[in-house]
Amino acid sequence: MHTDGIMKGVRVIRHICGVCLGIMGLVLIQPMQVIGFDTLPVMQKSSREHTVSGVVTDSQTGEVLPGVNISVQGTSAGTSTGADGKYSITVPSKTDTLLFSFVGFQTQTVPINERTSINVELVTEAIVGEDIVVVGYGQQEQQDITGSVSSVSSAQIAEVPVSNAASALQGRAAGVMVAQSGSQPGDGVTVRVRGRRSLTASNDPLFVVDGIPFSGNLNDLNPQNIESMEVLKDASATAIYGSRGANGVVLVTTKRGGNHKTIVSYDGYFGVSRQLEEPDMMSGHEFAEMRREGFRATDSYSSDEAIFTDPEMKAIQQGATYDYPDLVTDDAGYQQSHQLTVQGGNEHTQFAVSGNFFNETGIIPGQNFDRYTLRINLDHDVSDRFRIGTSTLLSRFVQAYGTNPYGTAVAMNPLGNPYEQDGTLDFRPTDDGLIANPLNDLVAGKMLDDRNRMRIFSNIFGAYDLSNHFSYRLNFGPDLSSRRRGIFQGTLTTARGEGVPYARKDEERSFAYTLENILNYQQSFAGRHDIEATGLFSIQSDQYETDRIAVSGLPYETQKYHNLGTASTAEDYGSYYEEWSMMSFMGRVNYQFNDRYLLTVTGRADGSSRLAEGKKWGFFPSAAVGWRIIEEPFMSGQSLFSDLKLRLSYGVTGNTAIDPYQTQGTLTRTTYQFGENAGYGYRPGQISNAHLQWETSRQLNIGLNYGLWESRIRGSIEYYQTTTTDMLLERNLPITSGFSSVFENVGETRNTGIELTLSSQNIIDQGRGGFSWSSDLTLSSNREEIVDLYGNKQDDVGNQWFIGEPLTVWYDYEKIGIWQQNEAPQADSYGQDPGEIKIKDQNGDGTINEQDRVILGTDMPDWSGGLANHFSYRGVDLLVFLYASTGQTIFNEYKDTALNGRYNNLDVDYWTPDNPTDRHPRPDASREYPLYRSTQAYQDGSFLKVRNVKLGYNLPPGAVEHIGIRSMRIYINAETPLLFSKTGNIDPEQYGGRIEADVPTTRLYTLGVNINF
């Protein structure tokens, strides 16, 4: 079927093919003209000859199609369309017939019927096996891949306006979990490929951008520059990256130029964001009644005057409510992106240059994120054999991270007036001396957390064809970045509480480089044997340093963090430097027999400076086989399957995701009193471990690719199991040892899962103006478990690690209700009263203690998936994208109610003698928090989101050509317009499963345009 990914690939191929054919024509025709062939009689027109011209376009999108082959039926005459989709051909007769053909489109036969102008709209057709997929250190056709690879196209990435490109993988790539890391402007996402393997080491995948490993997340990248993203998931696909591929590999390929006329394009949008969740907090009246009930519970309520302060009484009498969460948020935030791209080239040099500005302004004042990127991609053929080029990114982001007063605002007493009578802010709206007004933090210049970063990331390469079968490529990838963070906290802020101002400045600098030598070999034998081999030698090095200084007692606040030398007190200072390096050797062989039987064998040896002496090197092999069943003779007589391929792979990958020097002992400074003076000394700060080695993962993968009814339906089914041993585990130690923990190679985990993908062309457009409908479905299920910890198959309750359970679980008491009045004797036997939380006595011993804690669930889902539906009709296209996650348990801090009359709470259904509910306990003024309060917060975190709805319109070329525009598309988009969950209007999607009173999630509405000149 035709997904957007397939169509994008087809368009790229057709543009390149079109221009190549055009150039070939010039190369052949021009010499003939030069030597005078154009004067020969055979080239002269006869009186019967007839010239036809026109434009060829895509019937679905209206875009012009360069490189379309046009021939005269029954003759050798022919031509092709240019970069503008136009053609002109001279035919022998006015009654001849033209044939229009191009890859990915149905061939059309058009009688001339004496016409001189014929415009043709080609209709797409289902294809299989033509998709070009980026794999490690190369490309392969989809039909030849033996590993497990998910691909997301630039069209799919562009469907959702995201600041971080990794967000586009959510629901698009099976087996890939993408979750929010926060809701502040510029916050990234957390990506997990086929679950988590390590308990304390990193589980982040390796990102590779244009062939060079990319440290950090993808926040520095502009998503609109990306041509495709491939996720390598099984060991056969990831073993080529050895020690860095254990957690999966995400390959990012950026857009490049082509052999065609220069194309200038503008892509931009502007959007308005609004708060997704508005928690239903108690009003002033409800809060007052809750406090009264808390005093009634202790038989200490006599009158309102006895339990409320004068400001609170005034608010009660006036019926006033002060909605602090609403006061600290704006009605709307904003997001915008503007990009200008210039692409083009000729047969020798191709270029793509783009500049982008992205801005996101949050709904909490003072939170803002700006990103500026410039990308330059160049390719130049020095000769027929020698090519050079670069992919270079220059980026800068400026993030006003600001403050987060939302958590304080949610808990604020709604009876406290935040303003004085003259309209100025009251620093302490109530008589509670420990609670300050969160609006103080939003005063301009009073609370700052400014972060900025500059980065230059590049791949400079040269490639040389040694012969028809051997080629060599050299990649050099420098990565230079600097980062600064400035913090300022004024006197009248919640952080300083009327104390002296505080400021801090951090500076970070890093330089890394990758040097790769790649030798490729490719040859076919006897028409049945195809061999491709790749050899690699690479070096990677990284240097990082940072310094910091924190002070207090600044003489004036307007200097912020820019003049720290004037402070009276140095609170903290320090510096740090680290470096590490890695050397690698890799070999891979791909073998095909008769286009039917596939074999891939890979081996990689990595040496890391991070590991202990004698343990630095690891070898990571893999093997995969594929059987293209569809090519077997016994499949030739059937019409059901258009593709059928079975895959099996097994391999080993490693993980060295520990910090440099963690295998070595360190010293930490200590302070003590020496007489009346301070004394300084040193103590061991970290236990050395000379035996620390590679964490190793072994993975088995079985996959089936299928296509039905001429690929109207296409998809895959994957089953995998990953076993990770010698985990890099930070094991807790008794404090009496003098150390809190030590890194060791202990323990074993296992991930088992299944992945399903299905793409279908439900209705195929039979011509421009026709209706088409296609769907893409992904489903994933991953079961992770701890197999062993310390070699004894015993649980580690202190760390909440349990044999046979997921890596993270919720381990707590089980709430089974609220003690009722008729259960008073039973409640008393547990030392409780009616109205308090009732806990299940798991072992029935009549006592609630640590033996009664149980595993209540995990933050990881049972299933997750996405469903995208694409519709088009008469130039109008509509996308509806759904994303769902089921089976996870979350900890909702909003439900972790205090109910003591000091802090505000959700408007919950709490117990009273007249309201014997089982949901929440009775308020109690004598306690800061209810007994077993945390048990209220666990709930089902399953959800279904309408992740994206996008409606677009492609203007007809004739409507815009007169103003110099080749094509133009306008669209409107709604991101997360609807949410269905058991958490009501609070977004349950958060990595780690803990829903905090943090910056609220937003929904985004955008208006955008794509223009090609």
Helices and strands as residue ranges (DSSP letters): H 4-34, G 37-39, G 41-43, E 50-58, E 69-72, E 78-80, E 86-91, E 97-101, E 108-111, E 120-122, E 132-135, E 138-141, G 142-144, E 149-153, H 154-158, G 165-169, E 176-180, E 189-193, E 206-209, E 212-214, G 223-225, E 226-232, H 235-238, G 239-244, E 249-254, E 263-275, H 284-297, H 304-307, H 310-318, H 324-327, E 333-345, E 349-361, E 368-381, E 386-400, H 406-411, G 438-442, E 447-465, E 470-489, E 502-525, E 529-552, G 557-559, G 564-566, E 569-593, E 597-608, E 617-628, G 629-631, G 633-635, E 641-655, E 666-674, E 677-686, E 695-708, E 713-725, E 728-732, G 735-737, E 741-745, E 748-763, E 771-788, E 810-812, E 815-818, G 821-823, H 824-829, E 837-839, G 850-852, E 854-857, E 863-873, E 876-886, E 889-892, G 893-895, G 933-936, E 938-940, E 943-954, H 957-960, G 961-963, E 967-981, E 994-995, E 1002-1012
